[in-house]
């Protein structure tokens, strides 16, 4: 029988989505993943970085992590975890010796722990069937001494060369210690040419700097598959020597930009020293959706939306015309109640000419100018932030007191 390994990444346990906890979604994913391990008869799992969303995760997030590890141990599954840029290397490494008892290998990072060669076994087998080269998220200072006066281009070239040297050294070690076994690499990097969920994310990653952008050629021929993390959209990456590089993507959408992404894990099968791979779609129990357009278009889109199977849909509204926000939001709130939708963000995207006309009315001092009524503006802002009528009524006395103290007209 073949050796079966699951490749996943970027769980971001403990993430909040506009102040909303993701713990229910993560629990549903973990339960589904554990059930999939049973049905697919999985031998090992690789988590390619960002198991946590922040370096100091909450107790709730740590409990989900420990629950997954202990349940995997009960099933006899080998677990390999590398650190990502969101993870604390020292926190991941702190329990690595204890986790070894649970057949869990953690390579969190930091100077002397930036790479190991790990044999992978079929359940209850005495001899390994594959090798995993575990490399966590690499920072420039982790693998070389930075010299004063380096230009960005020089630093980029030197960093890229050291990354390749690091991966080549571990590849040679794997070949030497485990000859004739398939070699799986791991990485938590931004590889040139990868596709991000939306143009806004492309701009974000461009701002990270060139040190974050690595060519796929750093992985030499000899790696049979590289399990990638860091980019949340699942995809294959081109390689000049046809090394298989794949981002598994995140298991749940982590922003509105990811609302259209297919979420999946990757199943690797190794038989006769040959690796094949396929995607397994993750069932999402919460829709993340953006409603954009005119007021009528948004209302129609909400009416046509099919509610989530288990969890409340989280929505974002982007309106493209000037409206009476109080009336519009009242309509939206009533409609969302019937569709099990919670709007987490409301914003406008109005053409410049329309904004200028409002300003011109303000300058002209027209009688119907809404900018003349400060309390009304405050109410509008509260509505746009999703505060309900009771909440606004609670805030208004305090706001009016502030207005009186600064002697603004009410």
Phi, psi and omega per residue, in radians:
X1 nan 2.675 -3.088
X2 -1.369 2.704 2.991
X3 -1.406 2.296 -3.112
X4 -2.088 2.240 -3.093
X5 -2.258 2.377 3.013
X6 -1.704 2.333 3.040
X7 -1.928 2.148 3.087
X8 -2.489 3.001 -3.111
X9 -2.930 2.964 2.929
X10 0.961 0.906 3.100
X11 -1.243 -0.673 -3.139
X12 0.965 0.852 3.079
X13 -1.000 2.355 -3.128
X14 1.609 0.016 3.140
X15 -1.140 2.503 2.949
X16 -1.960 2.498 -3.071
X17 -2.007 1.737 -3.039
X18 0.880 0.907 3.122
X19 1.254 0.149 3.120
X20 -1.789 2.325 3.128
X21 -1.240 2.527 3.080
X22 -1.790 0.221 -2.960
X23 -1.084 -0.626 3.131
X24 -1.133 -0.738 3.133
X25 -1.146 -0.718 3.124
X26 -1.151 -0.661 3.108
X27 -1.122 -0.748 3.104
X28 -1.091 -0.705 3.110
X29 -1.125 -0.829 -3.116
X30 -1.072 -0.746 3.116
X31 -1.094 -0.735 3.087
X32 -1.106 -0.734 -3.124
X33 -1.095 -0.776 3.123
X34 -1.099 -0.676 3.092
X35 -1.176 -0.670 3.113
X36 -1.134 -0.625 3.073
X37 -1.027 -0.638 3.115
X38 -1.233 -0.866 -3.059
X39 -1.173 -0.588 -3.126
X40 -1.601 -0.048 -3.120
X41 0.915 1.096 -3.070
X42 -1.401 2.506 3.110
X43 -1.759 -0.551 -3.076
X44 -2.681 2.811 3.084
X45 -2.403 2.438 3.079
X46 -1.994 2.187 3.024
X47 -1.894 1.931 -2.960
X48 -1.593 0.959 2.971
X49 1.682 2.800 -3.110
X50 0.958 0.900 3.018
X51 -1.153 -0.559 3.085
X52 -1.970 2.806 3.138
X53 -1.531 -0.500 -3.130
X54 -2.340 2.846 -3.066
X55 -1.239 -0.401 3.121
X56 -2.100 1.332 -3.025
X57 -1.180 2.754 3.120
X58 -1.233 2.842 3.062
X59 -1.018 -0.674 3.141
X60 -1.066 -0.748 3.128
X61 -1.172 -0.726 3.110
X62 -1.101 -0.640 3.126
X63 -1.109 -0.696 3.105
X64 -1.129 -0.704 3.101
X65 -1.061 -0.880 -3.115
X66 -1.164 -0.626 3.088
X67 -1.063 -0.802 3.130
X68 -1.077 -0.773 -3.100
X69 -1.139 -0.757 -3.107
X70 -1.220 -0.665 3.105
X71 -1.167 -0.639 3.082
X72 -1.131 -0.707 3.107
X73 -1.073 -0.737 3.133
X74 -1.052 -0.521 -3.125
X75 -1.538 -0.058 3.139
X76 1.349 0.495 -3.074
X77 -1.758 2.301 3.089
X78 -1.390 2.359 -3.087
X79 -2.092 2.324 3.080
X80 -2.189 2.170 -3.104
X81 -2.236 2.317 3.013
X82 -1.975 2.715 3.109
X83 -1.366 2.576 3.051
X84 -1.988 -3.116 -3.109
X85 -1.218 -0.362 3.087
X86 -1.483 -0.324 -3.071
X87 -1.459 2.681 2.970
X88 -1.558 2.054 -3.139
X89 -1.034 -0.767 -3.099
X90 -1.157 -0.641 3.135
X91 -1.187 -0.787 3.126
X92 -1.080 -0.711 -3.076
X93 -1.304 -0.356 -2.974
X94 -1.073 -0.538 -3.095
X95 -1.960 0.254 -3.013
X96 -1.107 -0.602 3.138
X97 -1.206 -0.657 3.085
X98 -1.193 -0.702 -3.109
X99 -1.132 -0.425 3.116
X100 -1.027 -0.524 3.098
X101 -1.102 -0.530 3.129
X102 -1.576 0.220 -3.110
X103 1.101 0.659 3.130
X104 -2.026 2.234 3.051
X105 -1.899 2.165 3.118
X106 -2.066 2.174 3.049
X107 -2.098 1.633 -2.991
X108 -1.393 -0.578 -3.074
X109 2.242 -2.740 -3.016
X110 1.304 2.822 -2.827
X111 -0.856 -0.837 -3.039
X112 -1.699 0.137 -3.123
X113 -2.310 0.927 -3.082
X114 -1.969 0.391 3.060
X115 3.017 2.322 3.056
X116 -2.495 2.754 3.049
X117 -1.897 2.069 -3.003
X118 -2.054 2.118 3.040
X119 -1.285 2.486 -3.137
X120 -2.006 2.315 -3.037
X121 -2.043 2.594 2.856
X122 -1.188 2.705 -3.132
X123 -0.947 2.221 3.073
X124 1.201 0.146 3.120
X125 -1.452 2.644 -3.140
X126 -1.603 -0.467 -3.107
X127 -1.955 2.462 -3.115
X128 -1.235 2.698 3.104
X129 -1.961 -0.169 3.126
X130 -2.834 2.997 3.139
X131 -2.279 2.417 3.045
X132 -1.996 2.200 3.024
X133 -1.593 1.910 -3.044
X134 -1.681 2.032 3.101
X135 -2.268 2.095 3.133
X136 -1.368 -3.077 3.051
X137 -0.983 2.253 -3.072
X138 -1.826 2.211 3.007
X139 -1.783 2.704 -3.031
X140 -0.937 -0.767 -3.098
X141 -1.264 -0.204 -3.131
X142 -1.250 -0.564 -2.968
X143 -2.098 0.033 3.083
X144 -2.780 2.851 3.069
X145 -1.593 2.100 -3.092
X146 -1.425 2.282 -3.121
X147 -1.699 2.553 3.107
X148 -1.152 2.507 3.062
X149 1.521 0.048 3.119
X150 -1.164 2.405 2.991
X151 -1.395 2.909 3.127
X152 -1.065 -0.757 -3.128
X153 -1.127 -0.696 3.107
X154 -1.124 -0.790 -3.139
X155 -1.080 -0.713 3.128
X156 -1.064 -0.818 -3.139
X157 -1.112 -0.737 -3.132
X158 -1.194 -0.718 3.125
X159 -1.115 -0.810 3.134
X160 -1.038 -0.751 3.137
X161 -1.097 -0.690 -3.141
X162 -1.245 -0.611 3.077
X163 -1.082 -0.810 3.131
X164 -1.087 -0.745 3.125
X165 -1.073 -0.711 -3.141
X166 -1.102 -0.844 -3.138
X167 -1.180 -0.632 3.104
X168 -1.138 -0.691 3.137
X169 -1.121 -0.727 3.116
X170 -1.234 -0.590 3.075
X171 -1.096 -0.785 3.126
X172 -1.138 -0.637 3.098
X173 -1.139 -0.731 3.124
X174 -1.106 -0.738 3.133
X175 -1.130 -0.662 -3.112
X176 -1.237 -0.759 -3.069
X177 -1.413 -0.500 -3.082
X178 -2.361 1.178 -3.091
X179 -1.077 2.505 3.046
X180 1.260 0.155 3.059
X181 -1.736 2.539 3.052
X182 -1.048 2.472 -3.073
X183 -2.027 2.133 3.111
X184 -1.873 2.172 3.059
X185 -1.612 2.832 3.003
X186 -2.273 2.634 3.133
X187 -2.780 2.560 3.011
X188 -2.207 1.459 -3.001
X189 -2.492 2.816 3.022
X190 -1.735 1.838 -3.090
X191 -1.560 2.362 3.088
X192 -0.940 2.386 3.068
X193 1.655 -0.099 3.137
X194 -1.286 2.701 -3.091
X195 -1.773 2.245 3.116
X196 -1.721 2.932 -2.971
X197 -1.147 -0.685 -3.127
X198 -2.602 2.799 -3.134
X199 -0.941 -0.583 3.136
X200 -1.042 -0.643 3.132
X201 -1.246 -0.587 3.080
X202 -1.043 -0.748 3.117
X203 -1.121 -0.684 -3.129
X204 -1.075 -0.827 -3.109
X205 -1.207 -0.519 3.093
X206 -1.124 -0.552 -3.140
X207 -1.299 -0.285 -3.127
X208 -1.109 -0.504 -3.119
X209 1.885 2.754 -3.046
X210 -1.160 -0.362 -3.138
X211 -1.113 -0.390 -3.141
X212 -1.456 -0.154 -3.032
X213 -1.883 1.959 -3.002
X214 -2.041 2.393 3.075
X215 -1.257 2.598 -3.120
X216 -1.136 -0.319 -3.102
X217 -1.196 -0.126 3.073
X218 -1.145 -0.323 3.104
X219 -1.697 1.880 -3.052
X220 -1.308 2.762 3.031
X221 -1.046 2.340 -2.984
X222 2.289 -0.543 2.941
X223 -1.360 2.226 -3.136
X224 -1.512 -0.424 3.116
X225 -2.825 2.479 3.043
X226 -2.109 2.062 -3.137
X227 -1.484 1.906 -3.011
X228 -1.729 2.592 2.967
X229 -2.358 2.966 3.070
X230 1.981 -0.726 3.083
X231 -1.674 2.280 -2.967
X232 -1.488 -0.184 3.126
X233 -1.647 2.095 -3.113
X234 -1.148 2.406 -3.083
X235 -3.018 2.735 2.990
X236 -1.582 2.637 3.141
X237 -2.073 2.318 3.132
X238 -1.168 2.528 3.134
X239 -2.402 2.409 -3.072
X240 -1.084 -0.430 3.125
X241 -2.007 0.348 3.044
X242 1.105 0.488 2.932
X243 -1.163 2.386 -3.109
X244 -1.414 2.009 3.099
X245 -2.072 2.252 -3.140
X246 -2.477 2.331 2.905
X247 -1.532 2.194 3.099
X248 -1.367 -0.402 -3.099
X249 1.427 2.988 3.126
X250 -1.439 2.662 -3.087
X251 -1.361 -0.355 3.064
X252 -2.334 2.697 3.078
X253 -1.184 2.216 -3.032
X254 -1.741 -0.038 3.067
X255 -2.764 2.935 3.078
X256 -1.102 -0.443 3.106
X257 -1.113 -0.409 -3.102
X258 -1.686 0.165 -3.001
X259 -1.077 -0.452 -3.098
X260 -1.711 -0.086 -3.082
X261 -1.259 2.423 2.945
X262 -1.303 2.245 3.113
X263 -1.738 2.369 -3.005
X264 -2.736 2.860 2.889
X265 -1.972 2.868 3.118
X266 -1.994 2.262 3.113
X267 -1.787 2.075 3.070
X268 -1.721 2.352 3.055
X269 -2.137 2.244 -3.122
X270 -2.099 2.078 3.126
X271 -2.486 2.323 -3.088
X272 0.934 0.689 3.069
X273 1.143 0.281 3.104
X274 -1.960 2.331 -3.117
X275 -1.777 2.233 2.940
X276 -2.079 2.776 -3.103
X277 -2.513 2.628 3.049
X278 -2.599 2.705 3.122
X279 -1.590 2.496 3.009
X280 -2.102 2.060 -3.101
X281 -1.168 2.435 3.106
X282 -1.626 2.195 3.090
X283 -1.234 2.149 3.137
X284 -1.705 2.208 -3.087
X285 -1.728 0.065 3.040
X286 -2.371 2.178 3.024
X287 -1.383 2.404 2.969
X288 -2.003 2.058 -2.954
X289 -2.433 2.572 3.091
X290 -1.973 2.219 3.064
X291 -1.837 1.938 -3.068
X292 -2.223 2.440 3.090
X293 2.554 -2.839 3.050
X294 -1.272 2.999 -3.134
X295 -1.014 -0.800 -3.139
X296 -1.123 -0.687 -3.141
X297 -1.144 -0.739 3.139
X298 -1.119 -0.783 3.133
X299 -1.056 -0.731 3.137
X300 -1.149 -0.695 3.126
X301 -1.124 -0.696 3.120
X302 -1.170 -0.704 3.111
X303 -1.050 -0.622 -3.077
X304 -1.528 -0.058 -3.088
X305 -1.300 2.347 3.057
X306 -1.540 2.201 -3.086
X307 -1.065 2.702 3.071
X308 -1.091 2.740 -3.095
X309 -1.216 -0.794 -3.085
X310 -2.060 -0.871 -2.979
X311 -1.807 2.680 3.123
X312 -1.013 2.358 3.048
X313 -1.164 2.377 3.018
X314 -1.808 2.232 -3.047
X315 -2.174 2.786 3.035
X316 -2.227 2.382 3.111
X317 -1.937 2.217 3.005
X318 -2.148 1.872 -3.088
X319 -1.690 2.421 -2.993
X320 -1.904 0.289 3.088
X321 -2.543 2.755 3.088
X322 -1.325 2.273 -3.129
X323 -2.430 2.976 2.935
X324 -1.373 1.817 -3.001
X325 -1.128 -0.571 3.137
X326 -1.101 -0.843 3.136
X327 -1.163 -0.763 -3.111
X328 -1.088 -0.810 -3.105
X329 -1.189 -0.562 3.051
X330 -1.098 -0.739 3.085
X331 -1.077 -0.803 -3.103
X332 -1.103 -0.779 -3.097
X333 -1.083 -0.737 3.129
X334 -1.142 -0.739 -3.122
X335 -1.177 -0.700 -3.105
X336 -1.145 -0.542 3.104
X337 -1.059 -0.659 -3.116
X338 -1.339 -0.315 -3.075
X339 -1.885 0.101 -3.111
X340 0.968 0.846 3.126
X341 -2.048 2.362 3.007
X342 -2.019 2.106 3.137
X343 -1.475 2.081 -3.089
X344 -1.698 -0.348 -3.094
X345 -2.598 2.353 3.098
X346 -2.268 2.264 3.139
X347 -2.621 2.915 -3.141
X348 -2.059 2.652 3.095
X349 -2.411 1.365 -3.002
X350 -1.782 2.458 -3.139
X351 -1.000 2.573 -3.088
X352 -0.997 -0.676 -3.106
X353 -1.060 -0.663 3.122
X354 -1.187 -0.700 3.116
X355 -1.109 -0.685 -3.129
X356 -1.122 -0.645 -3.127
X357 -1.140 -0.660 3.083
X358 -1.098 -0.753 3.140
X359 -1.131 -0.681 3.127
X360 -1.100 -0.687 3.075
X361 -1.098 -0.664 3.130
X362 -1.105 -0.786 -3.136
X363 -1.128 -0.668 -3.121
X364 -1.282 -0.318 3.121
X365 1.209 0.688 -3.130
X366 -1.103 2.653 -3.055
X367 -1.111 -0.545 -3.085
X368 -1.676 0.341 -3.110
X369 -1.264 2.022 -3.121
X370 -1.138 -0.320 -3.134
X371 -1.255 -0.205 3.101
X372 -1.342 -0.221 -3.049
X373 -1.992 1.640 -3.048
X374 -1.102 -0.786 3.102
X375 -1.039 -0.615 3.122
X376 -1.160 -0.679 3.090
X377 -1.079 -0.730 3.123
X378 -1.072 -0.743 3.102
X379 -1.066 -0.748 3.135
X380 -1.061 -0.758 -3.137
X381 -1.105 -0.721 3.113
X382 -1.089 -0.743 3.120
X383 -1.078 -0.761 -3.130
X384 -1.110 -0.512 3.111
X385 -1.466 -0.012 3.074
X386 1.520 0.240 3.123
X387 -1.360 2.311 -3.085
X388 -1.392 3.090 -3.036
X389 -1.088 -0.718 3.135
X390 -1.093 -0.716 3.124
X391 -1.112 -0.721 3.111
X392 -1.112 -0.748 3.131
X393 -1.078 -0.594 3.102
X394 -1.224 -0.586 -3.074
X395 -1.441 -0.503 -2.999
X396 -1.016 -0.764 3.133
X397 -1.016 -0.735 3.116
X398 -1.131 -0.711 3.133
X399 -1.119 -0.757 3.131
X400 -1.118 -0.616 3.088
X401 -1.098 -0.731 3.120
X402 -1.114 -0.721 3.127
X403 -1.032 -0.768 -3.135
X404 -1.110 -0.686 -3.097
X405 -1.174 -0.546 -3.140
X406 -1.707 0.115 3.040
X407 1.036 0.671 3.031
X408 -1.562 2.599 3.106
X409 -1.205 2.484 3.126
X410 -1.937 nan nan
